[in-house]
Amino acid sequence: MSFLSRIGFIETEEQERARLAQAPEGSLNHYLSTLPVTIEGWPKDLVVELPWPQPRTDQSYRVVVVPIEFRKDALPDGVEEEPVPRKRHSGSWMCAVVFSTHPSCAAGGFRVDVPAAEIARGRKVDLAGALAQA
């Protein structure tokens, strides 16, 4: 547990999981609540495979992205600062798709917005290892 979580400034992993689980069953956030965080730290410029296995969808897809630009969540009108504890993995990333088997998400310059909570539950792709196997 990080120092900021211990002092109550940022929600704990359990609090984040409970918050995500409150989303309707079948939603992305509810699905993400069932997955462990696998990427800690700032993911900018990492190669990340998003978690797309079943039961998220009726088919398994592979979507690999590179997070480029972070975008904070908008606060409600009249609220100037996020309340404490602050959300873990809040906001979203504008990502470049570098590989995809999903029919509506083409690789090669296609951009997608991906929730930070989804990036945090993705899998880092070892590009050097992948290229060595090719």
N, CA, C and O atoms as CSV, one atom per row, in Angstrom:
chain,resi,resn,atom,element,x,y,z
A,1,MET,N,N,0.846,-1.171,0.000
A,1,MET,CA,C,0.000,0.000,0.000
A,1,MET,C,C,0.892,1.234,0.000
A,1,MET,O,O,1.857,1.308,0.761
A,2,SER,N,N,0.574,2.187,-0.842
A,2,SER,CA,C,1.383,3.395,-0.938
A,2,SER,C,C,1.173,4.292,0.275
A,2,SER,O,O,0.177,4.177,0.990
A,3,PHE,N,N,2.127,5.183,0.488
A,3,PHE,CA,C,2.035,6.139,1.591
A,3,PHE,C,C,0.767,6.976,1.487
A,3,PHE,O,O,0.083,7.190,2.489
A,4,LEU,N,N,0.441,7.455,0.274
A,4,LEU,CA,C,-0.739,8.294,0.084
A,4,LEU,C,C,-2.036,7.534,0.371
A,4,LEU,O,O,-3.015,8.133,0.818
A,5,SER,N,N,-2.054,6.230,0.121
A,5,SER,CA,C,-3.221,5.414,0.472
A,5,SER,C,C,-3.292,5.218,1.982
A,5,SER,O,O,-4.373,5.267,2.568
A,6,ARG,N,N,-2.140,4.996,2.609
A,6,ARG,CA,C,-2.122,4.784,4.066
A,6,ARG,C,C,-2.624,5.999,4.826
A,6,ARG,O,O,-3.268,5.848,5.864
A,7,ILE,N,N,-2.344,7.200,4.333
A,7,ILE,CA,C,-2.792,8.396,5.053
A,7,ILE,C,C,-4.178,8.845,4.600
A,7,ILE,O,O,-4.684,9.856,5.088
A,8,GLY,N,N,-4.805,8.108,3.671
A,8,GLY,CA,C,-6.165,8.400,3.252
A,8,GLY,C,C,-6.303,9.448,2.168
A,8,GLY,O,O,-7.413,9.913,1.910
A,9,PHE,N,N,-5.201,9.840,1.518
A,9,PHE,CA,C,-5.270,10.843,0.455
A,9,PHE,C,C,-5.781,10.237,-0.849
A,9,PHE,O,O,-6.521,10.882,-1.592
A,10,ILE,N,N,-5.384,8.995,-1.123
A,10,ILE,CA,C,-5.808,8.273,-2.326
A,10,ILE,C,C,-6.511,6.999,-1.860
A,10,ILE,O,O,-6.092,6.372,-0.887
A,11,GLU,N,N,-7.574,6.625,-2.554
A,11,GLU,CA,C,-8.291,5.424,-2.157
A,11,GLU,C,C,-7.393,4.203,-2.247
A,11,GLU,O,O,-6.471,4.164,-3.061
A,12,THR,N,N,-7.659,3.205,-1.413
A,12,THR,CA,C,-6.899,1.958,-1.407
A,12,THR,C,C,-7.347,1.102,-2.591
A,12,THR,O,O,-8.337,1.412,-3.253
A,13,GLU,N,N,-6.609,0.026,-2.847
A,13,GLU,CA,C,-7.003,-0.890,-3.921
A,13,GLU,C,C,-8.394,-1.450,-3.657
A,13,GLU,O,O,-9.196,-1.588,-4.580
A,14,GLU,N,N,-8.682,-1.774,-2.388
A,14,GLU,CA,C,-9.990,-2.321,-2.035
A,14,GLU,C,C,-11.100,-1.292,-2.272
A,14,GLU,O,O,-12.174,-1.642,-2.760
A,15,GLN,N,N,-10.845,-0.035,-1.933
A,15,GLN,CA,C,-11.834,1.017,-2.162
A,15,GLN,C,C,-12.069,1.218,-3.661
A,15,GLN,O,O,-13.206,1.402,-4.097
A,16,GLU,N,N,-10.990,1.180,-4.444
A,16,GLU,CA,C,-11.149,1.319,-5.890
A,16,GLU,C,C,-11.969,0.162,-6.451
A,16,GLU,O,O,-12.878,0.369,-7.255
A,17,ARG,N,N,-11.643,-1.058,-6.022
A,17,ARG,CA,C,-12.361,-2.236,-6.502
A,17,ARG,C,C,-13.857,-2.133,-6.144
A,17,ARG,O,O,-14.716,-2.446,-6.968
A,18,ALA,N,N,-14.157,-1.693,-4.918
A,18,ALA,CA,C,-15.553,-1.547,-4.488
A,18,ALA,C,C,-16.262,-0.467,-5.301
A,18,ALA,O,O,-17.423,-0.643,-5.670
A,19,ARG,N,N,-15.583,0.650,-5.588
A,19,ARG,CA,C,-16.178,1.722,-6.390
A,19,ARG,C,C,-16.491,1.234,-7.800
A,19,ARG,O,O,-17.572,1.494,-8.328
A,20,LEU,N,N,-15.541,0.524,-8.405
A,20,LEU,CA,C,-15.762,0.006,-9.758
A,20,LEU,C,C,-16.884,-1.045,-9.773
A,20,LEU,O,O,-17.655,-1.116,-10.730
A,21,ALA,N,N,-16.973,-1.852,-8.719
A,21,ALA,CA,C,-17.982,-2.911,-8.646
A,21,ALA,C,C,-19.390,-2.352,-8.507
A,21,ALA,O,O,-20.360,-3.062,-8.775
A,22,GLN,N,N,-19.524,-1.091,-8.094
A,22,GLN,CA,C,-20.850,-0.472,-7.975
A,22,GLN,C,C,-21.471,-0.176,-9.331
A,22,GLN,O,O,-22.673,0.071,-9.421
A,23,ALA,N,N,-20.674,-0.197,-10.376
A,23,ALA,CA,C,-21.207,0.034,-11.725
A,23,ALA,C,C,-22.123,-1.137,-12.099
A,23,ALA,O,O,-21.977,-2.230,-11.553
A,24,PRO,N,N,-23.047,-0.923,-13.006
A,24,PRO,CA,C,-23.978,-2.002,-13.388
A,24,PRO,C,C,-23.235,-3.242,-13.887
A,24,PRO,O,O,-22.216,-3.142,-14.570
A,25,GLU,N,N,-23.763,-4.398,-13.534
A,25,GLU,CA,C,-23.180,-5.647,-13.997
A,25,GLU,C,C,-23.204,-5.674,-15.522
A,25,GLU,O,O,-24.203,-5.309,-16.141
A,26,GLY,N,N,-22.110,-6.104,-16.115
A,26,GLY,CA,C,-21.968,-6.111,-17.566
A,26,GLY,C,C,-21.251,-4.885,-18.101
A,26,GLY,O,O,-20.879,-4.850,-19.274
A,27,SER,N,N,-21.049,-3.867,-17.248
A,27,SER,CA,C,-20.343,-2.659,-17.688
A,27,SER,C,C,-18.832,-2.875,-17.603
A,27,SER,O,O,-18.358,-3.802,-16.945
A,28,LEU,N,N,-18.094,-2.009,-18.275
A,28,LEU,CA,C,-16.637,-2.097,-18.254
A,28,LEU,C,C,-16.098,-1.936,-16.830
A,28,LEU,O,O,-15.250,-2.719,-16.402
A,29,ASN,N,N,-16.581,-0.930,-16.094
A,29,ASN,CA,C,-16.074,-0.721,-14.739
A,29,ASN,C,C,-16.345,-1.919,-13.837
A,29,ASN,O,O,-15.492,-2.295,-13.034
A,30,HIS,N,N,-17.533,-2.525,-13.965
A,30,HIS,CA,C,-17.826,-3.706,-13.144
A,30,HIS,C,C,-16.859,-4.832,-13.493
A,30,HIS,O,O,-16.350,-5.513,-12.603
A,31,TYR,N,N,-16.605,-5.030,-14.777
A,31,TYR,CA,C,-15.641,-6.054,-15.211
A,31,TYR,C,C,-14.249,-5.755,-14.666
A,31,TYR,O,O,-13.568,-6.659,-14.182
A,32,LEU,N,N,-13.813,-4.483,-14.740
A,32,LEU,CA,C,-12.477,-4.122,-14.256
A,32,LEU,C,C,-12.334,-4.362,-12.757
A,32,LEU,O,O,-11.229,-4.616,-12.279
A,33,SER,N,N,-13.441,-4.284,-12.004
A,33,SER,CA,C,-13.385,-4.516,-10.560
A,33,SER,C,C,-12.968,-5.940,-10.228
A,33,SER,O,O,-12.548,-6.215,-9.104
A,34,THR,N,N,-13.080,-6.852,-11.193
A,34,THR,CA,C,-12.724,-8.256,-10.958
A,34,THR,C,C,-11.264,-8.561,-11.278
A,34,THR,O,O,-10.784,-9.663,-11.011
A,35,LEU,N,N,-10.558,-7.588,-11.849
A,35,LEU,CA,C,-9.181,-7.814,-12.287
A,35,LEU,C,C,-8.178,-7.152,-11.352
A,35,LEU,O,O,-8.469,-6.099,-10.784
A,36,PRO,N,N,-7.005,-7.749,-11.182
A,36,PRO,CA,C,-5.973,-7.115,-10.360
A,36,PRO,C,C,-5.262,-5.998,-11.128
A,36,PRO,O,O,-5.209,-6.012,-12.358
A,37,VAL,N,N,-4.726,-5.048,-10.397
A,37,VAL,CA,C,-3.885,-4.011,-10.998
A,37,VAL,C,C,-2.546,-4.660,-11.329
A,37,VAL,O,O,-1.909,-5.270,-10.469
A,38,THR,N,N,-2.128,-4.523,-12.580
A,38,THR,CA,C,-0.878,-5.154,-13.021
A,38,THR,C,C,0.171,-4.137,-13.440
A,38,THR,O,O,1.349,-4.473,-13.561
A,39,ILE,N,N,-0.255,-2.879,-13.665
A,39,ILE,CA,C,0.684,-1.834,-14.062
A,39,ILE,C,C,0.580,-0.701,-13.052
A,39,ILE,O,O,-0.422,0.012,-13.001
A,40,GLU,N,N,1.613,-0.545,-12.260
A,40,GLU,CA,C,1.685,0.559,-11.302
A,40,GLU,C,C,2.517,1.670,-11.935
A,40,GLU,O,O,3.354,1.411,-12.800
A,41,GLY,N,N,2.291,2.873,-11.512
A,41,GLY,CA,C,3.089,3.980,-12.026
A,41,GLY,C,C,2.486,4.578,-13.275
A,41,GLY,O,O,1.412,4.178,-13.724
A,42,TRP,N,N,3.191,5.538,-13.823
A,42,TRP,CA,C,2.741,6.309,-14.978
A,42,TRP,C,C,2.937,5.495,-16.243
A,42,TRP,O,O,4.077,5.157,-16.562
A,43,PRO,N,N,1.877,5.160,-16.986
A,43,PRO,CA,C,2.025,4.268,-18.134
A,43,PRO,C,C,2.344,4.943,-19.470
A,43,PRO,O,O,2.380,4.277,-20.504
A,44,LYS,N,N,2.574,6.250,-19.457
A,44,LYS,CA,C,2.812,6.948,-20.720
A,44,LYS,C,C,3.941,6.279,-21.503
A,44,LYS,O,O,5.003,5.978,-20.957
A,45,ASP,N,N,3.688,6.054,-22.793
A,45,ASP,CA,C,4.643,5.495,-23.749
A,45,ASP,C,C,4.948,4.012,-23.542
A,45,ASP,O,O,5.824,3.475,-24.218
A,46,LEU,N,N,4.247,3.331,-22.621
A,46,LEU,CA,C,4.399,1.879,-22.502
A,46,LEU,C,C,3.575,1.211,-23.599
A,46,LEU,O,O,2.619,1.796,-24.107
A,47,VAL,N,N,3.942,0.002,-23.955
A,47,VAL,CA,C,3.134,-0.802,-24.867
A,47,VAL,C,C,2.288,-1.702,-23.968
A,47,VAL,O,O,2.824,-2.515,-23.214
A,48,VAL,N,N,0.941,-1.551,-24.052
A,48,VAL,CA,C,0.037,-2.222,-23.122
A,48,VAL,C,C,-1.032,-2.993,-23.891
A,48,VAL,O,O,-1.701,-2.443,-24.766
A,49,GLU,N,N,-1.186,-4.281,-23.552
A,49,GLU,CA,C,-2.296,-5.065,-24.088
A,49,GLU,C,C,-3.469,-4.915,-23.130
A,49,GLU,O,O,-3.351,-5.206,-21.940
A,50,LEU,N,N,-4.597,-4.460,-23.653
A,50,LEU,CA,C,-5.777,-4.235,-22.821
A,50,LEU,C,C,-6.441,-5.559,-22.462
A,50,LEU,O,O,-6.338,-6.526,-23.217
A,51,PRO,N,N,-7.123,-5.613,-21.315
A,51,PRO,CA,C,-7.784,-6.861,-20.901
A,51,PRO,C,C,-9.100,-7.073,-21.659
A,51,PRO,O,O,-10.129,-6.513,-21.281
A,52,TRP,N,N,-9.070,-7.875,-22.719
A,52,TRP,CA,C,-10.260,-8.127,-23.534
A,52,TRP,C,C,-10.717,-9.578,-23.562
A,52,TRP,O,O,-11.437,-9.947,-24.489
A,53,PRO,N,N,-10.349,-10.418,-22.612
A,53,PRO,CA,C,-10.802,-11.814,-22.702
A,53,PRO,C,C,-12.288,-11.935,-22.362
A,53,PRO,O,O,-12.888,-11.009,-21.816
A,54,GLN,N,N,-12.868,-13.080,-22.690
A,54,GLN,CA,C,-14.230,-13.348,-22.250
A,54,GLN,C,C,-14.204,-13.393,-20.722
A,54,GLN,O,O,-13.193,-13.854,-20.191
A,55,PRO,N,N,-15.172,-12.977,-19.994
A,55,PRO,CA,C,-16.537,-12.660,-20.366
A,55,PRO,C,C,-16.778,-11.189,-20.685
A,55,PRO,O,O,-17.931,-10.767,-20.781
A,56,ARG,N,N,-15.717,-10.396,-20.851
A,56,ARG,CA,C,-15.945,-8.972,-21.169
A,56,ARG,C,C,-16.795,-8.835,-22.417
A,56,ARG,O,O,-17.703,-8.006,-22.469
A,57,THR,N,N,-16.508,-9.632,-23.403
A,57,THR,CA,C,-17.293,-9.638,-24.635
A,57,THR,C,C,-17.579,-11.084,-25.006
A,57,THR,O,O,-17.075,-12.004,-24.362
A,58,ASP,N,N,-18.376,-11.286,-26.032
A,58,ASP,CA,C,-18.703,-12.651,-26.444
A,58,ASP,C,C,-17.527,-13.341,-27.135
A,58,ASP,O,O,-17.535,-14.561,-27.299
A,59,GLN,N,N,-16.527,-12.577,-27.537
A,59,GLN,CA,C,-15.322,-13.139,-28.148
A,59,GLN,C,C,-14.096,-12.542,-27.477
A,59,GLN,O,O,-14.159,-11.446,-26.920
A,60,SER,N,N,-12.992,-13.254,-27.528
A,60,SER,CA,C,-11.736,-12.704,-27.033
A,60,SER,C,C,-11.071,-11.896,-28.139
A,60,SER,O,O,-10.979,-12.346,-29.281
A,61,TYR,N,N,-10.612,-10.707,-27.791
A,61,TYR,CA,C,-9.904,-9.858,-28.732
A,61,TYR,C,C,-8.561,-9.485,-28.137
A,61,TYR,O,O,-8.364,-9.543,-26.923
A,62,ARG,N,N,-7.650,-9.105,-28.999
A,62,ARG,CA,C,-6.370,-8.546,-28.553
A,62,ARG,C,C,-6.293,-7.129,-29.070
A,62,ARG,O,O,-6.414,-6.880,-30.269
A,63,VAL,N,N,-6.086,-6.190,-28.138
A,63,VAL,CA,C,-5.924,-4.788,-28.483
A,63,VAL,C,C,-4.709,-4.290,-27.723
A,63,VAL,O,O,-4.680,-4.331,-26.493
A,64,VAL,N,N,-3.705,-3.818,-28.452
A,64,VAL,CA,C,-2.462,-3.330,-27.856
A,64,VAL,C,C,-2.352,-1.841,-28.183
A,64,VAL,O,O,-2.489,-1.428,-29.335
A,65,VAL,N,N,-2.101,-1.045,-27.140
A,65,VAL,CA,C,-2.067,0.410,-27.289
A,65,VAL,C,C,-0.810,0.992,-26.659
A,65,VAL,O,O,-0.111,0.333,-25.889
A,66,VAL,N,N,-0.544,2.247,-27.011
A,66,VAL,CA,C,0.497,3.039,-26.370
A,66,VAL,C,C,-0.180,4.290,-25.810
A,66,VAL,O,O,-0.642,5.130,-26.583
A,67,PRO,N,N,-0.249,4.434,-24.477
A,67,PRO,CA,C,-0.820,5.649,-23.897
A,67,PRO,C,C,0.041,6.867,-24.242
A,67,PRO,O,O,1.254,6.864,-24.030
A,68,ILE,N,N,-0.612,7.916,-24.782
A,68,ILE,CA,C,0.111,9.091,-25.248
A,68,ILE,C,C,-0.163,10.322,-24.392
A,68,ILE,O,O,0.761,11.021,-23.976
A,69,GLU,N,N,-1.441,10.578,-24.136
A,69,GLU,CA,C,-1.808,11.818,-23.441
A,69,GLU,C,C,-2.860,11.523,-22.377
A,69,GLU,O,O,-3.889,10.913,-22.665
A,70,PHE,N,N,-2.593,11.964,-21.132
A,70,PHE,CA,C,-3.522,11.755,-20.025
A,70,PHE,C,C,-4.551,12.872,-19.980
A,70,PHE,O,O,-4.234,14.037,-20.219
A,71,ARG,N,N,-5.783,12.502,-19.671
A,71,ARG,CA,C,-6.878,13.476,-19.521
A,71,ARG,C,C,-7.568,13.230,-18.188
A,71,ARG,O,O,-8.053,12.131,-17.921
A,72,LYS,N,N,-7.607,14.275,-17.348
A,72,LYS,CA,C,-8.256,14.159,-16.046
A,72,LYS,C,C,-9.761,14.032,-16.210
A,72,LYS,O,O,-10.339,14.526,-17.178
A,73,ASP,N,N,-10.392,13.354,-15.237
A,73,ASP,CA,C,-11.850,13.316,-15.197
A,73,ASP,C,C,-12.371,14.718,-14.917
A,73,ASP,O,O,-11.769,15.468,-14.150
A,74,ALA,N,N,-13.472,15.063,-15.528
A,74,ALA,CA,C,-14.106,16.355,-15.265
A,74,ALA,C,C,-14.805,16.292,-13.907
A,74,ALA,O,O,-15.408,15.278,-13.556
A,75,LEU,N,N,-14.717,17.380,-13.153
A,75,LEU,CA,C,-15.402,17.475,-11.871
A,75,LEU,C,C,-16.799,18.038,-12.078
A,75,LEU,O,O,-17.029,18.790,-13.026
A,76,PRO,N,N,-17.734,17.685,-11.206
A,76,PRO,CA,C,-19.088,18.243,-11.328
A,76,PRO,C,C,-19.066,19.768,-11.233
A,76,PRO,O,O,-18.149,20.343,-10.647
A,77,ASP,N,N,-20.067,20.416,-11.805
A,77,ASP,CA,C,-20.172,21.874,-11.733
A,77,ASP,C,C,-20.137,22.335,-10.282
A,77,ASP,O,O,-20.784,21.745,-9.417
A,78,GLY,N,N,-19.384,23.384,-10.029
A,78,GLY,CA,C,-19.288,23.950,-8.685
A,78,GLY,C,C,-18.243,23.298,-7.804
A,78,GLY,O,O,-17.942,23.813,-6.727
A,79,VAL,N,N,-17.677,22.174,-8.234
A,79,VAL,CA,C,-16.637,21.495,-7.458
A,79,VAL,C,C,-15.300,21.846,-8.085
A,79,VAL,O,O,-15.076,21.604,-9.271
A,80,GLU,N,N,-14.408,22.421,-7.275
A,80,GLU,CA,C,-13.124,22.858,-7.822
A,80,GLU,C,C,-11.988,21.883,-7.558
A,80,GLU,O,O,-10.957,21.933,-8.228
A,81,GLU,N,N,-12.167,21.005,-6.594
A,81,GLU,CA,C,-11.113,20.064,-6.261
A,81,GLU,C,C,-11.729,18.710,-5.941
A,81,GLU,O,O,-12.776,18.630,-5.299
A,82,GLU,N,N,-11.070,17.646,-6.392
A,82,GLU,CA,C,-11.560,16.290,-6.139
A,82,GLU,C,C,-11.545,16.015,-4.639
A,82,GLU,O,O,-10.569,16.333,-3.960
A,83,PRO,N,N,-12.624,15.423,-4.118
A,83,PRO,CA,C,-12.655,15.131,-2.684
A,83,PRO,C,C,-11.656,14.037,-2.305
A,83,PRO,O,O,-11.233,13.242,-3.143
A,84,VAL,N,N,-11.294,14.019,-1.035
A,84,VAL,CA,C,-10.370,13.016,-0.495
A,84,VAL,C,C,-11.206,11.894,0.098
A,84,VAL,O,O,-12.202,12.196,0.756
A,85,PRO,N,N,-10.878,10.632,-0.085
A,85,PRO,CA,C,-9.713,10.165,-0.818
A,85,PRO,C,C,-9.920,10.299,-2.327
A,85,PRO,O,O,-11.010,10.071,-2.852
A,86,ARG,N,N,-8.855,10.669,-2.988
A,86,ARG,CA,C,-8.897,10.807,-4.446
A,86,ARG,C,C,-8.935,9.417,-5.081
A,86,ARG,O,O,-8.420,8.445,-4.526
A,87,LYS,N,N,-9.553,9.351,-6.248
A,87,LYS,CA,C,-9.692,8.072,-6.944
A,87,LYS,C,C,-8.350,7.588,-7.474
A,87,LYS,O,O,-7.555,8.355,-8.017
A,88,ARG,N,N,-8.124,6.290,-7.298
A,88,ARG,CA,C,-6.960,5.648,-7.941
A,88,ARG,C,C,-7.306,5.452,-9.418
A,88,ARG,O,O,-8.459,5.183,-9.756
A,89,HIS,N,N,-6.350,5.581,-10.262
A,89,HIS,CA,C,-6.513,5.323,-11.692
A,89,HIS,C,C,-7.732,6.035,-12.267
A,89,HIS,O,O,-8.537,5.436,-12.980
A,90,SER,N,N,-7.858,7.312,-11.950
A,90,SER,CA,C,-8.952,8.102,-12.514
A,90,SER,C,C,-8.494,8.698,-13.840
A,90,SER,O,O,-7.312,8.634,-14.178
A,91,GLY,N,N,-9.417,9.269,-14.580
A,91,GLY,CA,C,-9.082,9.876,-15.858
A,91,GLY,C,C,-9.014,8.852,-16.970
A,91,GLY,O,O,-9.418,7.700,-16.809
A,92,SER,N,N,-8.495,9.297,-18.100
A,92,SER,CA,C,-8.365,8.413,-19.254
A,92,SER,C,C,-7.104,8.785,-20.031
A,92,SER,O,O,-6.514,9.849,-19.839
A,93,TRP,N,N,-6.721,7.880,-20.905
A,93,TRP,CA,C,-5.555,8.076,-21.762
A,93,TRP,C,C,-5.978,8.065,-23.217
A,93,TRP,O,O,-6.753,7.205,-23.636
A,94,MET,N,N,-5.471,9.022,-23.993
A,94,MET,CA,C,-5.611,8.954,-25.434
A,94,MET,C,C,-4.451,8.052,-25.878
A,94,MET,O,O,-3.284,8.329,-25.601
A,95,CYS,N,N,-4.805,6.981,-26.565
A,95,CYS,CA,C,-3.812,5.957,-26.920
A,95,CYS,C,C,-3.762,5.737,-28.427
A,95,CYS,O,O,-4.762,5.901,-29.127
A,96,ALA,N,N,-2.598,5.368,-28.908
A,96,ALA,CA,C,-2.438,4.919,-30.290
A,96,ALA,C,C,-2.572,3.396,-30.285
A,96,ALA,O,O,-1.947,2.714,-29.472
A,97,VAL,N,N,-3.379,2.875,-31.186
A,97,VAL,CA,C,-3.541,1.429,-31.312
A,97,VAL,C,C,-2.403,0.910,-32.179
A,97,VAL,O,O,-2.234,1.348,-33.317
A,98,VAL,N,N,-1.622,-0.025,-31.640
A,98,VAL,CA,C,-0.495,-0.560,-32.403
A,98,VAL,C,C,-0.750,-1.986,-32.905
A,98,VAL,O,O,-0.060,-2.463,-33.805
A,99,PHE,N,N,-1.747,-2.662,-32.317
A,99,PHE,CA,C,-2.140,-3.995,-32.782
A,99,PHE,C,C,-3.562,-4.239,-32.322
A,99,PHE,O,O,-3.931,-3.863,-31.210
A,100,SER,N,N,-4.367,-4.870,-33.175
A,100,SER,CA,C,-5.742,-5.147,-32.792
A,100,SER,C,C,-6.339,-6.249,-33.640
A,100,SER,O,O,-6.130,-6.304,-34.851
A,101,THR,N,N,-7.094,-7.137,-32.981
A,101,THR,CA,C,-7.913,-8.118,-33.697
A,101,THR,C,C,-9.386,-7.743,-33.594
A,101,THR,O,O,-10.246,-8.473,-34.089
A,102,HIS,N,N,-9.688,-6.605,-32.952
A,102,HIS,CA,C,-11.076,-6.144,-32.819
A,102,HIS,C,C,-11.486,-5.444,-34.112
A,102,HIS,O,O,-10.757,-4.574,-34.588
A,103,PRO,N,N,-12.626,-5.800,-34.690
A,103,PRO,CA,C,-13.006,-5.242,-35.992
A,103,PRO,C,C,-13.248,-3.727,-36.010
A,103,PRO,O,O,-13.114,-3.106,-37.065
A,104,SER,N,N,-13.596,-3.126,-34.889
A,104,SER,CA,C,-13.861,-1.685,-34.899
A,104,SER,C,C,-12.702,-0.870,-34.340
A,104,SER,O,O,-12.860,0.319,-34.061
A,105,CYS,N,N,-11.558,-1.485,-34.177
A,105,CYS,CA,C,-10.412,-0.803,-33.568
A,105,CYS,C,C,-9.158,-1.137,-34.368
A,105,CYS,O,O,-8.377,-2.007,-33.981
A,106,ALA,N,N,-8.975,-0.451,-35.469
A,106,ALA,CA,C,-7.866,-0.752,-36.372
A,106,ALA,C,C,-6.539,-0.224,-35.846
A,106,ALA,O,O,-6.485,0.819,-35.194
A,107,ALA,N,N,-5.483,-0.948,-36.135
A,107,ALA,CA,C,-4.132,-0.506,-35.775
A,107,ALA,C,C,-3.609,0.432,-36.860
A,107,ALA,O,O,-4.205,0.556,-37.930
A,108,GLY,N,N,-2.506,1.078,-36.574
A,108,GLY,CA,C,-1.874,1.923,-37.574
A,108,GLY,C,C,-2.362,3.355,-37.560
A,108,GLY,O,O,-2.837,3.869,-38.573
A,109,GLY,N,N,-2.247,3.994,-36.422
A,109,GLY,CA,C,-2.613,5.396,-36.342
A,109,GLY,C,C,-3.976,5.663,-35.731
A,109,GLY,O,O,-4.298,6.815,-35.438
A,110,PHE,N,N,-4.792,4.624,-35.528
A,110,PHE,CA,C,-6.097,4.799,-34.914
A,110,PHE,C,C,-5.911,5.209,-33.457
A,110,PHE,O,O,-5.064,4.653,-32.758
A,111,ARG,N,N,-6.702,6.183,-32.994
A,111,ARG,CA,C,-6.613,6.666,-31.616
A,111,ARG,C,C,-7.871,6.277,-30.850
A,111,ARG,O,O,-8.974,6.342,-31.392
A,112,VAL,N,N,-7.708,5.873,-29.591
A,112,VAL,CA,C,-8.826,5.527,-28.726
A,112,VAL,C,C,-8.601,6.133,-27.348
A,112,VAL,O,O,-7.462,6.297,-26.911
A,113,ASP,N,N,-9.694,6.464,-26.669
A,113,ASP,CA,C,-9.636,6.885,-25.277
A,113,ASP,C,C,-9.854,5.652,-24.416
A,113,ASP,O,O,-10.822,4.914,-24.600
A,114,VAL,N,N,-8.945,5.436,-23.478
A,114,VAL,CA,C,-8.997,4.258,-22.619
A,114,VAL,C,C,-8.976,4.719,-21.165
A,114,VAL,O,O,-8.109,5.505,-20.783
A,115,PRO,N,N,-9.918,4.242,-20.346
A,115,PRO,CA,C,-9.897,4.618,-18.937
A,115,PRO,C,C,-8.576,4.207,-18.273
A,115,PRO,O,O,-8.029,3.144,-18.566
A,116,ALA,N,N,-8.081,5.048,-17.391
A,116,ALA,CA,C,-6.832,4.742,-16.683
A,116,ALA,C,C,-6.941,3.448,-15.897
A,116,ALA,O,O,-5.955,2.723,-15.764
A,117,ALA,N,N,-8.133,3.144,-15.369
A,117,ALA,CA,C,-8.331,1.899,-14.625
A,117,ALA,C,C,-8.146,0.683,-15.527
A,117,ALA,O,O,-7.706,-0.369,-15.065
A,118,GLU,N,N,-8.475,0.818,-16.798
A,118,GLU,CA,C,-8.283,-0.283,-17.745
A,118,GLU,C,C,-6.807,-0.441,-18.100
A,118,GLU,O,O,-6.303,-1.562,-18.171
A,119,ILE,N,N,-6.122,0.661,-18.319
A,119,ILE,CA,C,-4.674,0.602,-18.591
A,119,ILE,C,C,-3.958,-0.072,-17.420
A,119,ILE,O,O,-3.081,-0.913,-17.622
A,120,ALA,N,N,-4.338,0.302,-16.188
A,120,ALA,CA,C,-3.684,-0.244,-14.992
A,120,ALA,C,C,-3.886,-1.749,-14.861
A,120,ALA,O,O,-3.121,-2.420,-14.170
A,121,ARG,N,N,-4.907,-2.277,-15.516
A,121,ARG,CA,C,-5.188,-3.713,-15.450
A,121,ARG,C,C,-4.766,-4.440,-16.724
A,121,ARG,O,O,-5.086,-5.613,-16.919
A,122,GLY,N,N,-4.049,-3.730,-17.579
A,122,GLY,CA,C,-3.541,-4.327,-18.808
A,122,GLY,C,C,-2.262,-5.113,-18.548
A,122,GLY,O,O,-1.851,-5.318,-17.406
A,123,ARG,N,N,-1.655,-5.543,-19.635
A,123,ARG,CA,C,-0.403,-6.303,-19.545
A,123,ARG,C,C,0.662,-5.567,-20.337
A,123,ARG,O,O,0.475,-5.271,-21.518
A,124,LYS,N,N,1.797,-5.266,-19.674
A,124,LYS,CA,C,2.912,-4.644,-20.395
A,124,LYS,C,C,3.419,-5.620,-21.436
A,124,LYS,O,O,3.628,-6.800,-21.154
A,125,VAL,N,N,3.612,-5.115,-22.636
A,125,VAL,CA,C,4.135,-5.944,-23.716
A,125,VAL,C,C,5.622,-5.680,-23.819
A,125,VAL,O,O,6.058,-4.535,-23.944
A,126,ASP,N,N,6.399,-6.757,-23.765
A,126,ASP,CA,C,7.846,-6.657,-23.922
A,126,ASP,C,C,8.135,-6.650,-25.416
A,126,ASP,O,O,8.195,-7.702,-26.053
A,127,LEU,N,N,8.311,-5.463,-25.964
A,127,LEU,CA,C,8.495,-5.319,-27.404
A,127,LEU,C,C,9.771,-6.005,-27.890
A,127,LEU,O,O,9.784,-6.618,-28.957
A,128,ALA,N,N,10.838,-5.900,-27.108
A,128,ALA,CA,C,12.096,-6.544,-27.510
A,128,ALA,C,C,11.904,-8.063,-27.605
A,128,ALA,O,O,12.375,-8.689,-28.554
A,129,GLY,N,N,11.224,-8.643,-26.640
A,129,GLY,CA,C,10.966,-10.092,-26.661
A,129,GLY,C,C,10.059,-10.490,-27.808
A,129,GLY,O,O,10.277,-11.520,-28.446
A,130,ALA,N,N,9.035,-9.677,-28.078
A,130,ALA,CA,C,8.106,-9.968,-29.160
A,130,ALA,C,C,8.819,-9.904,-30.515
A,130,ALA,O,O,8.580,-10.745,-31.381
A,131,LEU,N,N,9.683,-8.921,-30.696
A,131,LEU,CA,C,10.413,-8.789,-31.960
A,131,LEU,C,C,11.438,-9.902,-32.135
A,131,LEU,O,O,11.696,-10.332,-33.259
A,132,ALA,N,N,12.024,-10.372,-31.038
A,132,ALA,CA,C,13.013,-11.444,-31.112
A,132,ALA,C,C,12.359,-12.758,-31.545
A,132,ALA,O,O,13.006,-13.593,-32.178
A,133,GLN,N,N,11.079,-12.943,-31.208
A,133,GLN,CA,C,10.369,-14.158,-31.578
A,133,GLN,C,C,9.932,-14.148,-33.042
A,133,GLN,O,O,9.664,-15.200,-33.622
A,134,ALA,N,N,9.862,-12.971,-33.629
A,134,ALA,CA,C,9.343,-12.855,-34.999
A,134,ALA,C,C,10.320,-13.326,-36.034
A,134,ALA,O,O,10.021,-13.288,-37.227
